[in-house]
């Protein structure tokens, strides 16, 4: 399973058993507050400036951050009808084990 697939799965599991934040503003707030356990952002966001700050913020706060290729797939994993630029998992629920794997990489 690729890192992207793991990230999508973690978002899906967290959505159903925990809590997630959707969209750049919500994600940025949860990173700044230190409540994000995992951040997933899409590579195909236009303009890229919208999400450029997210990996830097995550690095500063020590939060695992994963880039995935598609905002459409990220939106679908989050249970949305539309694509989304970024997702933060604030309460992992049953996705804890998946998120721990990302922590090891960072």
GUKE-870759 format. One record per atom (N, C-alpha, C): residue number from 1; residue in three letters; x, y, z. Coordinates in steps of 0.1 Angstrom, whole numbers. Example, Ala and Ser with C-alpha at 12.3 -4.5 7.8 and 13.67 -1.06 7.14 Angstrom:
2
<site nr="1" rest="ala" east="132" north="-57" up="78"/>
<site nr="1" rest="ala" east="123" north="-45" up="78"/>
<site nr="1" rest="ala" east="132" north="-33" up="78"/>
<site nr="2" rest="ser" east="128" north="-22" up="71"/>
<site nr="2" rest="ser" east="137" north="-11" up="71"/>
<site nr="2" rest="ser" east="129" north="0" up="79"/>
END
This chain:
106
<site nr="1" rest="unk" east="9" north="-12" up="0"/>
<site nr="1" rest="unk" east="0" north="0" up="0"/>
<site nr="1" rest="unk" east="9" north="12" up="0"/>
<site nr="2" rest="unk" east="6" north="22" up="-9"/>
<site nr="2" rest="unk" east="14" north="34" up="-10"/>
<site nr="2" rest="unk" east="11" north="43" up="2"/>
<site nr="3" rest="unk" east="20" north="53" up="4"/>
<site nr="3" rest="unk" east="17" north="63" up="15"/>
<site nr="3" rest="unk" east="4" north="70" up="12"/>
<site nr="4" rest="unk" east="1" north="74" up="0"/>
<site nr="4" rest="unk" east="-11" north="81" up="-3"/>
<site nr="4" rest="unk" east="-23" north="72" up="0"/>
<site nr="5" rest="unk" east="-23" north="59" up="-3"/>
<site nr="5" rest="unk" east="-34" north="50" up="0"/>
<site nr="5" rest="unk" east="-36" north="49" up="15"/>
<site nr="6" rest="unk" east="-25" north="49" up="23"/>
<site nr="6" rest="unk" east="-25" north="48" up="37"/>
<site nr="6" rest="unk" east="-32" north="61" up="43"/>
<site nr="7" rest="unk" east="-28" north="72" up="37"/>
<site nr="7" rest="unk" east="-33" north="85" up="41"/>
<site nr="7" rest="unk" east="-48" north="86" up="39"/>
<site nr="8" rest="unk" east="-53" north="82" up="27"/>
<site nr="8" rest="unk" east="-67" north="82" up="24"/>
<site nr="8" rest="unk" east="-74" north="73" up="34"/>
<site nr="9" rest="unk" east="-68" north="61" up="37"/>
<site nr="9" rest="unk" east="-75" north="51" up="46"/>
<site nr="9" rest="unk" east="-76" north="57" up="60"/>
<site nr="10" rest="unk" east="-65" north="64" up="65"/>
<site nr="10" rest="unk" east="-65" north="70" up="78"/>
<site nr="10" rest="unk" east="-76" north="81" up="79"/>
<site nr="11" rest="unk" east="-78" north="89" up="68"/>
<site nr="11" rest="unk" east="-88" north="99" up="68"/>
<site nr="11" rest="unk" east="-102" north="92" up="69"/>
<site nr="12" rest="unk" east="-104" north="82" up="61"/>
<site nr="12" rest="unk" east="-117" north="75" up="61"/>
<site nr="12" rest="unk" east="-120" north="69" up="75"/>
<site nr="13" rest="unk" east="-110" north="62" up="81"/>
<site nr="13" rest="unk" east="-113" north="56" up="94"/>
<site nr="13" rest="unk" east="-115" north="67" up="104"/>
<site nr="14" rest="unk" east="-107" north="77" up="104"/>
<site nr="14" rest="unk" east="-109" north="88" up="114"/>
<site nr="14" rest="unk" east="-122" north="95" up="112"/>
<site nr="15" rest="unk" east="-127" north="96" up="99"/>
<site nr="15" rest="unk" east="-140" north="103" up="97"/>
<site nr="15" rest="unk" east="-151" north="95" up="104"/>
<site nr="16" rest="unk" east="-150" north="82" up="103"/>
<site nr="16" rest="unk" east="-161" north="74" up="108"/>
<site nr="16" rest="unk" east="-160" north="71" up="123"/>
<site nr="17" rest="unk" east="-148" north="71" up="129"/>
<site nr="17" rest="unk" east="-146" north="67" up="143"/>
<site nr="17" rest="unk" east="-140" north="78" up="151"/>
<site nr="18" rest="unk" east="-136" north="89" up="145"/>
<site nr="18" rest="unk" east="-130" north="100" up="153"/>
<site nr="18" rest="unk" east="-135" north="114" up="148"/>
<site nr="19" rest="unk" east="-126" north="123" up="146"/>
<site nr="19" rest="unk" east="-130" north="136" up="141"/>
<site nr="19" rest="unk" east="-119" north="141" up="131"/>
<site nr="20" rest="unk" east="-124" north="148" up="120"/>
<site nr="20" rest="unk" east="-115" north="154" up="111"/>
<site nr="20" rest="unk" east="-119" north="169" up="108"/>
<site nr="21" rest="unk" east="-109" north="177" up="104"/>
<site nr="21" rest="unk" east="-112" north="191" up="100"/>
<site nr="21" rest="unk" east="-110" north="191" up="85"/>
<site nr="22" rest="unk" east="-118" north="198" up="78"/>
<site nr="22" rest="unk" east="-118" north="199" up="64"/>
<site nr="22" rest="unk" east="-115" north="213" up="59"/>
<site nr="23" rest="unk" east="-106" north="214" up="49"/>
<site nr="23" rest="unk" east="-104" north="227" up="43"/>
<site nr="23" rest="unk" east="-92" north="234" up="49"/>
<site nr="24" rest="unk" east="-85" north="243" up="41"/>
<site nr="24" rest="unk" east="-73" north="249" up="44"/>
<site nr="24" rest="unk" east="-74" north="257" up="57"/>
<site nr="25" rest="unk" east="-84" north="265" up="59"/>
<site nr="25" rest="unk" east="-86" north="273" up="71"/>
<site nr="25" rest="unk" east="-87" north="265" up="84"/>
<site nr="26" rest="unk" east="-96" north="255" up="84"/>
<site nr="26" rest="unk" east="-97" north="246" up="95"/>
<site nr="26" rest="unk" east="-85" north="238" up="98"/>
<site nr="27" rest="unk" east="-78" north="234" up="88"/>
<site nr="27" rest="unk" east="-66" north="226" up="90"/>
<site nr="27" rest="unk" east="-55" north="235" up="96"/>
<site nr="28" rest="unk" east="-53" north="247" up="90"/>
<site nr="28" rest="unk" east="-43" north="256" up="95"/>
<site nr="28" rest="unk" east="-46" north="259" up="110"/>
<site nr="29" rest="unk" east="-58" north="261" up="114"/>
<site nr="29" rest="unk" east="-61" north="264" up="128"/>
<site nr="29" rest="unk" east="-58" north="252" up="137"/>
<site nr="30" rest="unk" east="-61" north="240" up="132"/>
<site nr="30" rest="unk" east="-58" north="228" up="141"/>
<site nr="30" rest="unk" east="-43" north="226" up="142"/>
<site nr="31" rest="unk" east="-35" north="229" up="132"/>
<site nr="31" rest="unk" east="-21" north="228" up="132"/>
<site nr="31" rest="unk" east="-16" north="238" up="143"/>
<site nr="32" rest="unk" east="-20" north="250" up="141"/>
<site nr="32" rest="unk" east="-15" north="261" up="150"/>
<site nr="32" rest="unk" east="-19" north="258" up="165"/>
<site nr="33" rest="unk" east="-31" north="252" up="167"/>
<site nr="33" rest="unk" east="-35" north="249" up="181"/>
<site nr="33" rest="unk" east="-28" north="236" up="186"/>
<site nr="34" rest="unk" east="-22" north="229" up="177"/>
<site nr="34" rest="unk" east="-15" north="216" up="181"/>
<site nr="34" rest="unk" east="-25" north="205" up="183"/>
<site nr="35" rest="unk" east="-37" north="206" up="177"/>
<site nr="35" rest="unk" east="-47" north="195" up="179"/>
<site nr="35" rest="unk" east="-47" north="185" up="167"/>
<site nr="36" rest="unk" east="-40" north="188" up="157"/>
<site nr="36" rest="unk" east="-39" north="179" up="145"/>
<site nr="36" rest="unk" east="-30" north="168" up="148"/>
<site nr="37" rest="unk" east="-34" north="155" up="146"/>
<site nr="37" rest="unk" east="-26" north="144" up="148"/>
<site nr="37" rest="unk" east="-19" north="139" up="134"/>
<site nr="38" rest="unk" east="-26" north="142" up="123"/>
<site nr="38" rest="unk" east="-21" north="139" up="110"/>
<site nr="38" rest="unk" east="-27" north="149" up="100"/>
<site nr="39" rest="unk" east="-19" north="154" up="91"/>
<site nr="39" rest="unk" east="-24" north="164" up="81"/>
<site nr="39" rest="unk" east="-22" north="158" up="67"/>
<site nr="40" rest="unk" east="-32" north="158" up="59"/>
<site nr="40" rest="unk" east="-31" north="153" up="45"/>
<site nr="40" rest="unk" east="-35" north="164" up="36"/>
<site nr="41" rest="unk" east="-27" north="167" up="26"/>
<site nr="41" rest="unk" east="-31" north="178" up="17"/>
<site nr="41" rest="unk" east="-29" north="173" up="3"/>
<site nr="42" rest="unk" east="-36" north="179" up="-7"/>
<site nr="42" rest="unk" east="-36" north="175" up="-21"/>
<site nr="42" rest="unk" east="-26" north="183" up="-29"/>
<site nr="43" rest="unk" east="-19" north="176" up="-38"/>
<site nr="43" rest="unk" east="-9" north="182" up="-46"/>
<site nr="43" rest="unk" east="-15" north="190" up="-57"/>
<site nr="44" rest="unk" east="-27" north="187" up="-62"/>
<site nr="44" rest="unk" east="-33" north="193" up="-73"/>
<site nr="44" rest="unk" east="-42" north="205" up="-70"/>
<site nr="45" rest="unk" east="-39" north="212" up="-59"/>
<site nr="45" rest="unk" east="-46" north="224" up="-55"/>
<site nr="45" rest="unk" east="-41" north="236" up="-64"/>
<site nr="46" rest="unk" east="-51" north="244" up="-68"/>
<site nr="46" rest="unk" east="-47" north="256" up="-76"/>
<site nr="46" rest="unk" east="-54" north="268" up="-70"/>
<site nr="47" rest="unk" east="-47" north="279" up="-68"/>
<site nr="47" rest="unk" east="-32" north="280" up="-69"/>
<site nr="47" rest="unk" east="-25" north="273" up="-58"/>
<site nr="48" rest="unk" east="-13" north="269" up="-60"/>
<site nr="48" rest="unk" east="-6" north="261" up="-49"/>
<site nr="48" rest="unk" east="-3" north="269" up="-37"/>
<site nr="49" rest="unk" east="-3" north="283" up="-38"/>
<site nr="49" rest="unk" east="-1" north="291" up="-26"/>
<site nr="49" rest="unk" east="-11" north="289" up="-15"/>
<site nr="50" rest="unk" east="-22" north="284" up="-19"/>
<site nr="50" rest="unk" east="-33" north="281" up="-9"/>
<site nr="50" rest="unk" east="-29" north="272" up="2"/>
<site nr="51" rest="unk" east="-20" north="262" up="-2"/>
<site nr="51" rest="unk" east="-16" north="252" up="8"/>
<site nr="51" rest="unk" east="-1" north="252" up="11"/>
<site nr="52" rest="unk" east="6" north="261" up="5"/>
<site nr="52" rest="unk" east="21" north="261" up="6"/>
<site nr="52" rest="unk" east="26" north="261" up="21"/>
<site nr="53" rest="unk" east="18" north="268" up="29"/>
<site nr="53" rest="unk" east="22" north="270" up="43"/>
<site nr="53" rest="unk" east="20" north="257" up="52"/>
<site nr="54" rest="unk" east="12" north="248" up="47"/>
<site nr="54" rest="unk" east="8" north="237" up="55"/>
<site nr="54" rest="unk" east="20" north="228" up="59"/>
<site nr="55" rest="unk" east="28" north="223" up="49"/>
<site nr="55" rest="unk" east="39" north="214" up="53"/>
<site nr="55" rest="unk" east="49" north="221" up="63"/>
<site nr="56" rest="unk" east="51" north="234" up="61"/>
<site nr="56" rest="unk" east="60" north="241" up="69"/>
<site nr="56" rest="unk" east="55" north="242" up="83"/>
<site nr="57" rest="unk" east="42" north="245" up="85"/>
<site nr="57" rest="unk" east="36" north="246" up="98"/>
<site nr="57" rest="unk" east="37" north="232" up="105"/>
<site nr="58" rest="unk" east="34" north="222" up="98"/>
<site nr="58" rest="unk" east="35" north="208" up="103"/>
<site nr="58" rest="unk" east="48" north="205" up="109"/>
<site nr="59" rest="unk" east="59" north="209" up="101"/>
<site nr="59" rest="unk" east="72" north="206" up="105"/>
<site nr="59" rest="unk" east="76" north="213" up="117"/>
<site nr="60" rest="unk" east="72" north="226" up="118"/>
<site nr="60" rest="unk" east="74" north="234" up="130"/>
<site nr="60" rest="unk" east="68" north="228" up="143"/>
<site nr="61" rest="unk" east="56" north="222" up="141"/>
<site nr="61" rest="unk" east="48" north="217" up="152"/>
<site nr="61" rest="unk" east="51" north="202" up="154"/>
<site nr="62" rest="unk" east="58" north="196" up="145"/>
<site nr="62" rest="unk" east="61" north="181" up="146"/>
<site nr="62" rest="unk" east="49" north="173" up="144"/>
<site nr="63" rest="unk" east="41" north="177" up="134"/>
<site nr="63" rest="unk" east="29" north="169" up="131"/>
<site nr="63" rest="unk" east="31" north="162" up="118"/>
<site nr="64" rest="unk" east="28" north="149" up="117"/>
<site nr="64" rest="unk" east="30" north="142" up="104"/>
<site nr="64" rest="unk" east="22" north="148" up="93"/>
<site nr="65" rest="unk" east="28" north="150" up="81"/>
<site nr="65" rest="unk" east="21" north="156" up="70"/>
<site nr="65" rest="unk" east="23" north="148" up="57"/>
<site nr="66" rest="unk" east="12" north="145" up="51"/>
<site nr="66" rest="unk" east="13" north="136" up="39"/>
<site nr="66" rest="unk" east="7" north="144" up="27"/>
<site nr="67" rest="unk" east="15" north="143" up="16"/>
<site nr="67" rest="unk" east="9" north="149" up="3"/>
<site nr="67" rest="unk" east="3" north="138" up="-5"/>
<site nr="68" rest="unk" east="-9" north="140" up="-10"/>
<site nr="68" rest="unk" east="-16" north="130" up="-18"/>
<site nr="68" rest="unk" east="-18" north="136" up="-32"/>
<site nr="69" rest="unk" east="-20" north="128" up="-42"/>
<site nr="69" rest="unk" east="-21" north="134" up="-56"/>
<site nr="69" rest="unk" east="-34" north="141" up="-59"/>
<site nr="70" rest="unk" east="-45" north="137" up="-53"/>
<site nr="70" rest="unk" east="-58" north="142" up="-57"/>
<site nr="70" rest="unk" east="-67" north="148" up="-47"/>
<site nr="71" rest="unk" east="-71" north="160" up="-49"/>
<site nr="71" rest="unk" east="-81" north="166" up="-40"/>
<site nr="71" rest="unk" east="-94" north="160" up="-41"/>
<site nr="72" rest="unk" east="-98" north="154" up="-52"/>
<site nr="72" rest="unk" east="-110" north="147" up="-54"/>
<site nr="72" rest="unk" east="-111" north="135" up="-45"/>
<site nr="73" rest="unk" east="-100" north="127" up="-46"/>
<site nr="73" rest="unk" east="-99" north="115" up="-38"/>
<site nr="73" rest="unk" east="-99" north="118" up="-23"/>
<site nr="74" rest="unk" east="-92" north="129" up="-19"/>
<site nr="74" rest="unk" east="-91" north="133" up="-5"/>
<site nr="74" rest="unk" east="-105" north="137" up="-1"/>
<site nr="75" rest="unk" east="-112" north="144" up="-9"/>
<site nr="75" rest="unk" east="-126" north="148" up="-5"/>
<site nr="75" rest="unk" east="-135" north="136" up="-3"/>
<site nr="76" rest="unk" east="-133" north="126" up="-12"/>
<site nr="76" rest="unk" east="-141" north="114" up="-11"/>
<site nr="76" rest="unk" east="-138" north="106" up="1"/>
<site nr="77" rest="unk" east="-125" north="106" up="5"/>
<site nr="77" rest="unk" east="-121" north="99" up="17"/>
<site nr="77" rest="unk" east="-127" north="106" up="30"/>
<site nr="78" rest="unk" east="-129" north="119" up="28"/>
<site nr="78" rest="unk" east="-134" north="127" up="39"/>
<site nr="78" rest="unk" east="-150" north="127" up="39"/>
<site nr="79" rest="unk" east="-155" north="119" up="30"/>
<site nr="79" rest="unk" east="-170" north="118" up="29"/>
<site nr="79" rest="unk" east="-177" north="130" up="23"/>
<site nr="80" rest="unk" east="-169" north="138" up="14"/>
<site nr="80" rest="unk" east="-175" north="150" up="8"/>
<site nr="80" rest="unk" east="-178" north="147" up="-7"/>
<site nr="81" rest="unk" east="-188" north="154" up="-12"/>
<site nr="81" rest="unk" east="-192" north="153" up="-26"/>
<site nr="81" rest="unk" east="-182" north="160" up="-35"/>
<site nr="82" rest="unk" east="-174" north="169" up="-29"/>
<site nr="82" rest="unk" east="-164" north="177" up="-37"/>
<site nr="82" rest="unk" east="-150" north="175" up="-32"/>
<site nr="83" rest="unk" east="-140" north="179" up="-40"/>
<site nr="83" rest="unk" east="-126" north="178" up="-36"/>
<site nr="83" rest="unk" east="-123" north="187" up="-24"/>
<site nr="84" rest="unk" east="-113" north="184" up="-17"/>
<site nr="84" rest="unk" east="-109" north="193" up="-6"/>
<site nr="84" rest="unk" east="-93" north="194" up="-6"/>
<site nr="85" rest="unk" east="-88" north="206" up="-3"/>
<site nr="85" rest="unk" east="-74" north="209" up="-4"/>
<site nr="85" rest="unk" east="-66" north="202" up="7"/>
<site nr="86" rest="unk" east="-72" north="201" up="19"/>
<site nr="86" rest="unk" east="-65" north="196" up="31"/>
<site nr="86" rest="unk" east="-75" north="190" up="41"/>
<site nr="87" rest="unk" east="-69" north="180" up="49"/>
<site nr="87" rest="unk" east="-77" north="174" up="60"/>
<site nr="87" rest="unk" east="-68" north="173" up="71"/>
<site nr="88" rest="unk" east="-72" north="176" up="83"/>
<site nr="88" rest="unk" east="-65" north="173" up="96"/>
<site nr="88" rest="unk" east="-73" north="163" up="104"/>
<site nr="89" rest="unk" east="-66" north="153" up="109"/>
<site nr="89" rest="unk" east="-73" north="144" up="118"/>
<site nr="89" rest="unk" east="-70" north="149" up="132"/>
<site nr="90" rest="unk" east="-81" north="153" up="139"/>
<site nr="90" rest="unk" east="-79" north="158" up="152"/>
<site nr="90" rest="unk" east="-82" north="147" up="163"/>
<site nr="91" rest="unk" east="-91" north="138" up="160"/>
<site nr="91" rest="unk" east="-93" north="127" up="169"/>
<site nr="91" rest="unk" east="-92" north="114" up="160"/>
<site nr="92" rest="unk" east="-82" north="106" up="162"/>
<site nr="92" rest="unk" east="-80" north="95" up="152"/>
<site nr="92" rest="unk" east="-90" north="84" up="153"/>
<site nr="93" rest="unk" east="-96" north="82" up="165"/>
<site nr="93" rest="unk" east="-105" north="71" up="167"/>
<site nr="93" rest="unk" east="-98" north="58" up="164"/>
<site nr="94" rest="unk" east="-103" north="50" up="155"/>
<site nr="94" rest="unk" east="-96" north="37" up="152"/>
<site nr="94" rest="unk" east="-85" north="38" up="142"/>
<site nr="95" rest="unk" east="-82" north="50" up="138"/>
<site nr="95" rest="unk" east="-70" north="53" up="129"/>
<site nr="95" rest="unk" east="-57" north="55" up="136"/>
<site nr="96" rest="unk" east="-57" north="53" up="149"/>
<site nr="96" rest="unk" east="-45" north="56" up="157"/>
<site nr="96" rest="unk" east="-33" north="48" up="152"/>
<site nr="97" rest="unk" east="-35" north="35" up="149"/>
<site nr="97" rest="unk" east="-23" north="27" up="144"/>
<site nr="97" rest="unk" east="-18" north="32" up="131"/>
<site nr="98" rest="unk" east="-27" north="35" up="122"/>
<site nr="98" rest="unk" east="-23" north="41" up="109"/>
<site nr="98" rest="unk" east="-15" north="54" up="111"/>
<site nr="99" rest="unk" east="-19" north="62" up="119"/>
<site nr="99" rest="unk" east="-13" north="75" up="122"/>
<site nr="99" rest="unk" east="1" north="73" up="128"/>
<site nr="100" rest="unk" east="2" north="63" up="137"/>
<site nr="100" rest="unk" east="15" north="60" up="143"/>
<site nr="100" rest="unk" east="25" north="57" up="133"/>
<site nr="101" rest="unk" east="21" north="50" up="122"/>
<site nr="101" rest="unk" east="31" north="47" up="111"/>
<site nr="101" rest="unk" east="37" north="60" up="105"/>
<site nr="102" rest="unk" east="28" north="70" up="103"/>
<site nr="102" rest="unk" east="33" north="83" up="97"/>
<site nr="102" rest="unk" east="43" north="90" up="107"/>
<site nr="103" rest="unk" east="40" north="88" up="120"/>
<site nr="103" rest="unk" east="48" north="94" up="131"/>
<site nr="103" rest="unk" east="62" north="89" up="130"/>
<site nr="104" rest="unk" east="63" north="76" up="127"/>
<site nr="104" rest="unk" east="77" north="69" up="127"/>
<site nr="104" rest="unk" east="85" north="75" up="115"/>
<site nr="105" rest="unk" east="78" north="78" up="104"/>
<site nr="105" rest="unk" east="86" north="83" up="92"/>
<site nr="105" rest="unk" east="91" north="97" up="95"/>
<site nr="106" rest="unk" east="84" north="105" up="102"/>
<site nr="106" rest="unk" east="88" north="119" up="104"/>
<site nr="106" rest="unk" east="100" north="119" up="113"/>
END
